[in-house]
Amino acid sequence: MGHAYTLRPSIWEAVKNDFKTLFSEEVYHMWFNHLVCLEQTEDTITLGTLTDFAAGCIHTYYLDLIKQRLQLATGRDYNVIVKKNPDASAAQAAQPAPAAPQVETSRIPARRIVRAADEPARVNTTLDPRNTFDTYVVGSSNQMAHAAAMAVAQAPAQAYNPLFVSGSTGLGKTHLMHAIGHAVLTSNPHAKVVYLTTEKFTNEYVQAIKENALAQFRRRYRSVDVLLLDDIQFLSGKEGIQEEFYHTFNDLHTAGKQVVLASDRRASEIKDLEARLVSRFEWGLPTDIQAPNYETRLAILRSKAALFKYDLPGDVLEFIAKNVAKNIRTLIGALIKVASTAFLLKTGPIDVTLAEKLLQPILIEQAQSQLTIEAIQKRVSDHYELRPGDMVSKRRPANIAFPRQIAMYLARQLTKHSLQEIGAAFGGRDHGTVIHACKTVENMMEQDSSAQRSVEFLRAQLSR
């Protein structure tokens, strides 16, 4: 490890000042105002912020932007680490809470720290101020879950208890849980609302056992008014924590307190989850969130672009909405990457061609997770006006053999299948044939510009 020293304040402050011109006052204050340089080595800069949650969001959405800005300011490429500032608690205590902006954020409750009546230790709700019902875009894929969450927020423990929300990663389950918490606290500022992940619940339980502090742990979580527990699928196979949560759930439910659970799958599909927990999780209302359709994705992009004050052409937003369909988290990440990169590089007006270039890594990764060898074979066959059966036949005339080799090459580039799996999909050929095909295509692309254009065209089509 290189010698540790402190980044000159003027450099880091200059980088932060650049963010003020890129983002709205609300966004800057939320994510960058408290971001400080903790340490710098020859190749790594460690930044600190107020909470683990904020560190995670900055790492997900703004890390590339920070790296690029530091590179421009210093002329060096740094590895950037973002984590909770060890002195954050003291810093928060030493300064008054900042005033909320006068615009629409006046309706967004600030993140609260809630105390159990008989528990001196703090319980952090860690609610993201952005994740409210006002900022949640409703479409056909999440309409039922949104309606159920609204009902729970308006009448905790009276509408659906528990509310169990399932759906793949990045579809908005956590946003809904935070929105419920904010709405409850808006109606009743004295309510004890706690949001945490199952991993954090488990870690605190294990720590309580080590410290002989189970009584305090149980008082902390069995005395809340609303418990929002995320990633419940991680209870799978953990008998001890399942037993603990079984009693926590029973105590809260019996006392008329609201429980909201989120998982990446239905309760009945969680492996090695006790039947008594499965039945309790289904007492109230199980609801799910599906991947958003094109119209919903476009509405989300327009909403986020307005929030972040991104001035992007409509056709660019439409391109992103059409081509980034994996989940909402990836969708927003694509929006931030296009807008922030173009701003930093001073590339001028953003068009679809530039957006496609900037998003190639995301598009390729998405294609790898969604694309099948059969789809590649069909696209290549259509392009060269062949029959699909030619891809798997033993025939070897040049007008068939080379397109087949291109299909093998693209299957290797755009999917995660092994050489053996690719060979098997092309009429039972061995892995050596696939390797030879890839080398042949690479050599031909170097020697023949028309072959290169054809392969790149097919790659672009398959990556969308």
C-alpha positions as CSV (number, residue, x, y, z in Angstrom):
1,M,0.0,0.0,0.0
2,G,1.2,3.5,-0.8
3,H,2.0,6.2,1.7
4,A,-1.3,7.7,3.1
5,Y,-1.7,11.5,2.8
6,T,-4.6,13.9,2.6
7,L,-5.9,15.1,-0.7
8,R,-5.5,18.9,-0.9
9,P,-8.8,20.4,0.3
10,S,-8.7,22.8,-2.7
11,I,-8.8,19.9,-5.2
12,W,-11.6,18.1,-3.5
13,E,-13.6,21.3,-3.0
14,A,-13.1,22.1,-6.7
15,V,-14.5,18.7,-7.6
16,K,-17.5,19.2,-5.3
17,N,-18.1,22.7,-6.7
18,D,-18.3,21.2,-10.2
19,F,-21.2,19.0,-9.0
20,K,-23.1,22.1,-8.0
21,T,-23.3,23.1,-11.6
22,L,-24.4,19.7,-12.7
23,F,-27.1,18.8,-10.1
24,S,-30.0,20.6,-8.5
25,E,-29.4,22.1,-5.0
26,E,-31.5,19.3,-3.5
27,V,-29.5,16.5,-5.1
28,Y,-26.1,18.2,-4.3
29,H,-27.1,18.7,-0.7
30,M,-28.4,15.1,-0.4
31,W,-25.4,13.3,-1.8
32,F,-22.3,15.5,-2.1
33,N,-22.4,18.2,0.6
34,H,-21.2,15.9,3.3
35,L,-18.9,13.9,1.1
36,V,-15.3,14.4,2.4
37,C,-11.9,13.0,1.6
38,L,-10.8,10.6,4.4
39,E,-7.6,9.3,2.9
40,Q,-5.5,9.3,-0.2
41,T,-2.7,6.9,-1.3
42,E,-0.8,6.8,-4.5
43,D,-3.6,5.1,-6.4
44,T,-6.7,5.2,-4.1
45,I,-8.9,7.9,-2.6
46,T,-11.3,7.1,0.2
47,L,-14.3,9.3,0.6
48,G,-16.6,9.4,3.6
49,T,-20.3,10.3,4.0
50,L,-22.9,10.3,6.7
51,T,-24.4,6.8,6.4
52,D,-23.8,3.4,4.9
53,F,-26.9,3.9,2.8
54,A,-25.7,7.1,1.3
55,A,-22.3,5.5,0.6
56,G,-24.0,2.7,-1.3
57,C,-26.1,5.1,-3.4
58,I,-23.1,7.2,-4.3
59,H,-21.1,4.1,-5.2
60,T,-23.9,2.8,-7.4
61,Y,-24.9,6.0,-9.2
62,Y,-22.0,8.5,-9.0
63,L,-18.7,6.6,-8.8
64,D,-17.9,7.0,-12.5
65,L,-18.6,10.7,-12.3
66,I,-16.3,11.2,-9.3
67,K,-13.5,9.2,-10.9
68,Q,-13.7,11.3,-14.1
69,R,-13.8,14.5,-12.2
70,L,-10.8,13.6,-10.1
71,Q,-8.9,12.6,-13.2
72,L,-9.6,15.9,-14.8
73,A,-8.6,17.8,-11.7
74,T,-5.4,15.8,-10.9
75,G,-4.4,14.2,-14.2
76,R,-4.3,10.8,-12.5
77,D,-6.7,7.8,-12.5
78,Y,-7.7,6.9,-8.9
79,N,-9.5,4.0,-7.5
80,V,-12.3,5.5,-5.4
81,I,-13.8,4.0,-2.2
82,V,-16.9,5.4,-0.7
83,K,-17.8,4.5,2.9
84,K,-19.4,5.8,6.0
85,N,-17.3,8.4,7.7
86,P,-16.3,7.1,11.2
87,D,-16.7,10.6,12.5
88,A,-20.2,11.1,10.9
89,S,-22.1,10.8,14.2
90,A,-20.0,13.5,15.8
91,A,-20.3,15.7,12.7
92,Q,-24.0,15.3,12.6
93,A,-24.3,16.1,16.3
94,A,-22.1,19.2,15.9
95,Q,-24.1,20.9,13.2
96,P,-27.7,21.8,12.9
97,A,-29.9,20.0,10.5
98,P,-30.0,21.8,7.1
99,A,-33.1,23.5,6.1
100,A,-35.1,21.7,3.4
101,P,-35.4,23.4,0.0
102,Q,-38.6,25.4,-0.5
103,V,-39.6,23.6,-3.6
104,E,-41.3,20.2,-3.9
105,T,-39.0,18.7,-1.4
106,S,-40.8,20.5,1.4
107,R,-43.2,17.6,1.3
108,I,-40.5,15.0,1.7
109,P,-39.8,14.1,5.4
110,A,-36.2,14.2,6.5
111,R,-34.6,11.0,7.5
112,R,-35.5,10.3,11.2
113,I,-33.7,8.5,14.0
114,V,-36.2,6.7,16.1
115,R,-35.8,5.5,19.7
116,A,-37.6,2.7,21.3
117,A,-39.3,3.9,24.5
118,D,-37.2,1.6,26.7
119,E,-34.1,1.3,24.5
120,P,-31.4,3.9,24.9
121,A,-29.6,2.7,21.8
122,R,-30.5,4.4,18.6
123,V,-32.5,2.6,15.9
124,N,-31.9,4.1,12.4
125,T,-34.8,4.1,10.0
126,T,-32.3,5.0,7.2
127,L,-35.1,6.1,4.9
128,D,-34.0,7.6,1.6
129,P,-35.6,11.1,1.4
130,R,-36.1,10.6,-2.3
131,N,-38.1,7.4,-2.0
132,T,-41.6,8.8,-1.4
133,F,-45.0,8.0,-3.0
134,D,-44.7,11.4,-4.8
135,T,-41.6,10.2,-6.6
136,Y,-42.8,6.6,-7.3
137,V,-43.8,6.2,-11.0
138,V,-46.9,3.9,-11.2
139,G,-47.5,1.6,-14.2
140,S,-49.2,-1.6,-15.0
141,S,-46.2,-3.6,-13.6
142,N,-46.5,-2.2,-10.1
143,Q,-50.0,-0.8,-9.8
144,M,-51.2,-3.4,-7.4
145,A,-48.2,-3.2,-5.1
146,H,-48.4,0.6,-5.1
147,A,-52.1,0.5,-4.1
148,A,-51.4,-2.0,-1.3
149,A,-48.5,0.1,0.0
150,M,-50.7,3.2,0.0
151,A,-53.4,1.4,1.9
152,V,-50.9,0.2,4.5
153,A,-49.4,3.7,4.9
154,Q,-52.8,5.2,5.5
155,A,-54.0,2.6,8.0
156,P,-51.0,0.7,9.5
157,A,-52.0,-2.8,10.8
158,Q,-55.5,-2.4,9.6
159,A,-55.4,-2.9,5.8
160,Y,-52.9,-5.7,5.1
161,N,-50.7,-7.2,7.8
162,P,-48.2,-8.3,6.8
163,L,-47.7,-6.8,3.4
164,F,-45.4,-9.0,1.4
165,V,-43.9,-7.5,-1.7
166,S,-41.9,-9.7,-4.1
167,G,-40.1,-9.0,-7.3
168,S,-36.7,-9.2,-9.0
169,T,-33.8,-7.0,-7.9
170,G,-34.0,-3.3,-8.8
171,L,-37.8,-3.1,-9.5
172,G,-38.7,-0.7,-6.7
173,K,-39.5,-2.8,-3.7
174,T,-37.2,-0.8,-1.4
175,H,-38.6,2.5,-2.8
176,L,-42.2,1.4,-1.8
177,M,-41.0,0.3,1.7
178,H,-39.3,3.7,2.3
179,A,-42.4,5.5,0.9
180,I,-44.6,3.7,3.5
181,G,-42.2,4.7,6.2
182,H,-42.2,8.4,5.1
183,A,-46.0,8.5,4.9
184,V,-46.5,6.9,8.3
185,L,-44.0,9.4,9.8
186,T,-45.7,12.3,8.1
187,S,-49.1,11.3,9.6
188,N,-47.5,10.5,13.0
189,P,-44.1,12.0,13.6
190,H,-43.8,10.1,16.9
191,A,-44.3,6.7,15.3
192,K,-41.5,4.2,15.7
193,V,-40.7,3.2,12.2
194,V,-37.7,1.0,11.4
195,Y,-36.4,0.0,8.0
196,L,-33.5,-2.5,7.8
197,T,-32.3,-5.4,5.7
198,T,-32.5,-9.1,6.8
199,E,-28.7,-9.2,6.7
200,K,-28.5,-6.3,9.2
201,F,-31.2,-7.9,11.4
202,T,-29.2,-11.1,11.4
203,N,-25.9,-9.5,12.1
204,E,-27.3,-7.5,15.1
205,Y,-28.9,-10.7,16.4
206,V,-25.6,-12.6,16.2
207,Q,-23.8,-9.6,17.9
208,A,-26.5,-9.5,20.6
209,I,-25.8,-13.2,21.4
210,K,-22.0,-12.6,21.6
211,E,-22.6,-9.6,23.9
212,N,-25.3,-11.3,26.0
213,A,-27.6,-8.5,24.9
214,L,-30.6,-10.4,23.5
215,A,-33.0,-8.6,25.8
216,Q,-32.1,-5.2,24.4
217,F,-32.2,-6.5,20.8
218,R,-35.7,-7.8,21.3
219,R,-36.9,-4.7,23.0
220,R,-35.5,-2.6,20.1
221,Y,-37.4,-4.5,17.4
222,R,-40.5,-5.7,19.2
223,S,-41.5,-2.3,20.4
224,V,-41.7,-0.6,17.0
225,D,-44.9,0.6,15.3
226,V,-43.9,-0.3,11.8
227,L,-41.2,-2.8,10.9
228,L,-40.0,-2.7,7.2
229,L,-37.7,-5.7,6.6
230,D,-36.0,-6.0,3.2
231,D,-34.5,-9.0,1.5
232,I,-36.4,-11.5,3.6
233,Q,-35.2,-14.3,1.3
234,F,-31.9,-14.3,3.2
235,L,-33.7,-16.1,6.1
236,S,-33.3,-19.1,3.9
237,G,-31.6,-22.0,5.8
238,K,-30.9,-20.0,8.9
239,E,-32.8,-21.8,11.6
240,G,-31.7,-19.6,14.5
241,I,-32.7,-16.3,13.0
242,Q,-35.9,-17.8,11.6
243,E,-36.8,-18.8,15.2
244,E,-36.0,-15.3,16.4
245,F,-38.0,-13.6,13.7
246,Y,-40.9,-15.9,14.2
247,H,-41.3,-14.6,17.7
248,T,-40.6,-11.0,16.7
249,F,-43.3,-11.2,14.0
250,N,-45.8,-12.8,16.4
251,D,-45.2,-10.1,19.1
252,L,-45.7,-7.3,16.6
253,H,-48.7,-8.8,14.9
254,T,-50.4,-9.6,18.2
255,A,-49.8,-6.0,19.4
256,G,-51.4,-4.6,16.3
257,K,-48.2,-3.3,14.7
258,Q,-47.5,-3.2,11.0
259,V,-45.0,-5.5,9.3
260,V,-43.9,-5.0,5.7
261,L,-41.6,-7.6,4.1
262,A,-39.8,-7.6,0.7
263,S,-38.2,-10.5,-1.1
264,D,-36.9,-11.3,-4.6
265,R,-39.3,-14.3,-4.7
266,R,-42.7,-15.4,-3.2
267,A,-42.6,-16.6,0.4
268,S,-43.5,-20.1,-0.8
269,E,-40.5,-20.1,-3.1
270,I,-37.9,-19.3,-0.4
271,K,-35.8,-22.4,0.0
272,D,-35.6,-23.9,3.5
273,L,-38.0,-21.4,5.1
274,E,-40.1,-22.8,7.9
275,A,-43.7,-23.6,7.0
276,R,-45.0,-21.6,10.0
277,L,-43.2,-18.5,8.6
278,V,-44.5,-19.0,5.1
279,S,-48.0,-19.2,6.4
280,R,-47.6,-16.0,8.4
281,F,-46.1,-14.1,5.6
282,E,-49.2,-15.0,3.5
283,W,-51.7,-13.9,6.2
284,G,-52.1,-10.4,4.8
285,L,-51.5,-9.5,1.2
286,P,-48.8,-11.0,-1.0
287,T,-48.3,-8.8,-4.0
288,D,-45.5,-8.6,-6.6
289,I,-43.8,-6.1,-8.9
290,Q,-43.0,-7.0,-12.5
291,A,-40.4,-5.5,-14.8
292,P,-41.7,-2.1,-16.1
293,N,-42.9,-1.9,-19.7
294,Y,-41.6,0.7,-22.1
295,E,-44.1,3.4,-21.2
296,T,-43.3,3.1,-17.5
297,R,-39.6,3.1,-18.2
298,L,-39.9,6.3,-20.2
299,A,-42.0,7.9,-17.5
300,I,-39.4,7.0,-14.9
301,L,-36.6,8.5,-17.0
302,R,-38.5,11.7,-17.6
303,S,-39.2,12.0,-13.9
304,K,-35.6,11.4,-12.9
305,A,-34.3,13.7,-15.6
306,A,-36.5,16.5,-14.3
307,L,-35.4,15.8,-10.7
308,F,-31.7,15.9,-11.6
309,K,-32.1,18.8,-14.1
310,Y,-30.8,16.8,-17.0
311,D,-31.5,18.5,-20.3
312,L,-31.7,15.4,-22.6
313,P,-33.4,15.2,-26.0
314,G,-36.6,13.1,-26.1
315,D,-35.2,10.6,-28.6
316,V,-32.3,9.9,-26.2
317,L,-34.7,9.2,-23.3
318,E,-36.7,7.0,-25.7
319,F,-33.6,5.1,-26.8
320,I,-32.6,4.4,-23.1
321,A,-36.2,3.3,-22.3
322,K,-36.3,1.0,-25.2
323,N,-32.9,-0.6,-24.8
324,V,-32.3,-0.7,-21.0
325,A,-35.0,-3.0,-19.8
326,K,-33.3,-5.1,-17.1
327,N,-34.5,-3.2,-14.0
328,I,-35.2,0.3,-12.7
329,R,-31.8,0.6,-11.0
330,T,-29.9,-0.1,-14.2
331,L,-32.2,2.2,-16.1
332,I,-31.5,5.2,-13.7
333,G,-27.8,4.3,-13.8
334,A,-27.8,4.5,-17.6
335,L,-29.5,7.9,-17.4
336,I,-26.9,9.2,-15.0
337,K,-24.0,7.8,-17.1
338,V,-25.2,9.4,-20.3
339,A,-25.9,12.8,-18.8
340,S,-22.9,13.1,-16.5
341,T,-20.3,11.7,-19.0
342,A,-21.4,14.0,-21.7
343,F,-21.2,16.9,-19.3
344,L,-17.7,16.0,-18.1
345,L,-16.3,15.4,-21.6
346,K,-18.0,18.6,-23.0
347,T,-19.2,16.6,-26.0
348,G,-21.9,19.1,-26.9
349,P,-25.5,18.1,-27.5
350,I,-26.2,14.4,-26.7
351,D,-27.7,12.3,-29.5
352,V,-28.7,8.7,-29.8
353,T,-25.4,7.7,-31.4
354,L,-23.4,9.1,-28.5
355,A,-25.9,7.6,-25.9
356,E,-25.5,4.1,-27.6
357,K,-21.7,4.4,-27.5
358,L,-21.7,5.4,-23.8
359,L,-24.1,2.6,-22.9
360,Q,-22.4,-0.2,-24.8
361,P,-21.1,-1.9,-21.6
362,I,-24.6,-1.9,-20.1
363,L,-26.2,-3.1,-23.4
364,I,-23.7,-5.9,-23.8
365,E,-24.1,-7.1,-20.2
366,Q,-27.8,-7.0,-20.6
367,A,-27.6,-8.9,-23.8
368,Q,-25.4,-11.6,-22.2
369,S,-28.0,-12.2,-19.5
370,Q,-31.0,-12.2,-21.9
371,L,-29.6,-13.4,-25.3
372,T,-29.9,-17.0,-26.3
373,I,-27.8,-18.9,-28.8
374,E,-30.9,-19.7,-30.7
375,A,-31.7,-15.9,-31.1
376,I,-28.1,-15.3,-32.4
377,Q,-28.5,-18.2,-34.9
378,K,-31.8,-16.8,-36.1
379,R,-30.5,-13.2,-36.5
380,V,-27.4,-14.3,-38.4
381,S,-29.5,-16.7,-40.6
382,D,-31.8,-13.8,-41.5
383,H,-28.9,-11.5,-42.2
384,Y,-27.3,-13.9,-44.6
385,E,-30.6,-15.2,-46.0
386,L,-30.0,-18.8,-44.8
387,R,-32.3,-21.4,-43.3
388,P,-32.1,-21.7,-39.5
389,G,-31.2,-25.4,-40.0
390,D,-28.0,-24.3,-41.8
391,M,-26.6,-23.2,-38.4
392,V,-26.6,-26.8,-37.1
393,S,-26.1,-28.8,-40.3
394,K,-22.9,-30.5,-41.4
395,R,-22.8,-28.7,-44.7
396,R,-19.7,-26.6,-45.3
397,P,-20.0,-24.5,-48.4
398,A,-18.5,-21.0,-47.8
399,N,-21.8,-19.2,-47.9
400,I,-22.9,-21.3,-44.9
401,A,-19.7,-22.0,-43.0
402,F,-18.6,-18.4,-42.5
403,P,-22.0,-17.1,-41.3
404,R,-22.1,-20.1,-38.9
405,Q,-18.6,-19.2,-37.6
406,I,-19.8,-15.6,-37.1
407,A,-22.8,-17.0,-35.1
408,M,-20.4,-19.0,-32.9
409,Y,-18.2,-15.9,-32.5
410,L,-21.1,-13.8,-31.4
411,A,-22.4,-16.5,-29.1
412,R,-19.0,-16.5,-27.4
413,Q,-18.9,-12.7,-27.2
414,L,-22.4,-11.9,-26.2
415,T,-23.4,-14.8,-23.9
416,K,-21.9,-16.5,-20.9
417,H,-22.2,-20.0,-22.4
418,S,-19.1,-22.2,-22.3
419,L,-17.3,-23.4,-25.5
420,Q,-18.7,-26.8,-25.0
421,E,-22.3,-25.4,-24.7
422,I,-21.9,-23.3,-27.8
423,G,-20.5,-26.2,-29.8
424,A,-23.3,-28.4,-28.7
425,A,-25.9,-25.8,-29.9
426,F,-24.3,-25.8,-33.4
427,G,-25.0,-29.4,-34.3
428,G,-22.9,-31.1,-31.6
429,R,-19.6,-29.6,-32.6
430,D,-16.7,-29.7,-30.1
431,H,-15.1,-26.8,-28.3
432,G,-12.1,-26.8,-30.7
433,T,-14.4,-26.0,-33.6
434,V,-15.7,-23.0,-31.7
435,I,-12.2,-21.8,-30.9
436,H,-11.3,-22.1,-34.6
437,A,-14.4,-20.3,-35.7
438,C,-13.7,-17.4,-33.3
439,K,-10.1,-17.0,-34.6
440,T,-11.3,-17.2,-38.2
441,V,-13.8,-14.4,-37.7
442,E,-11.3,-12.2,-35.9
443,N,-8.7,-12.7,-38.7
444,M,-11.3,-12.0,-41.3
445,M,-12.5,-8.8,-39.5
446,E,-8.8,-7.5,-39.6
447,Q,-8.4,-8.2,-43.3
448,D,-11.9,-7.5,-44.7
449,S,-13.7,-4.2,-43.8
450,S,-17.0,-5.5,-45.1
451,A,-16.8,-8.6,-42.9
452,Q,-16.0,-6.3,-39.9
453,R,-19.0,-4.0,-40.7
454,S,-21.3,-7.1,-40.9
455,V,-20.1,-8.5,-37.6
456,E,-20.3,-5.1,-35.8
457,F,-23.8,-4.6,-37.3
458,L,-25.0,-7.9,-36.0
459,R,-23.4,-7.3,-32.6
460,A,-25.1,-4.0,-32.3
461,Q,-28.5,-5.5,-33.3
462,L,-28.1,-8.3,-30.8
463,S,-27.0,-6.0,-28.0
464,R,-30.2,-4.0,-28.1
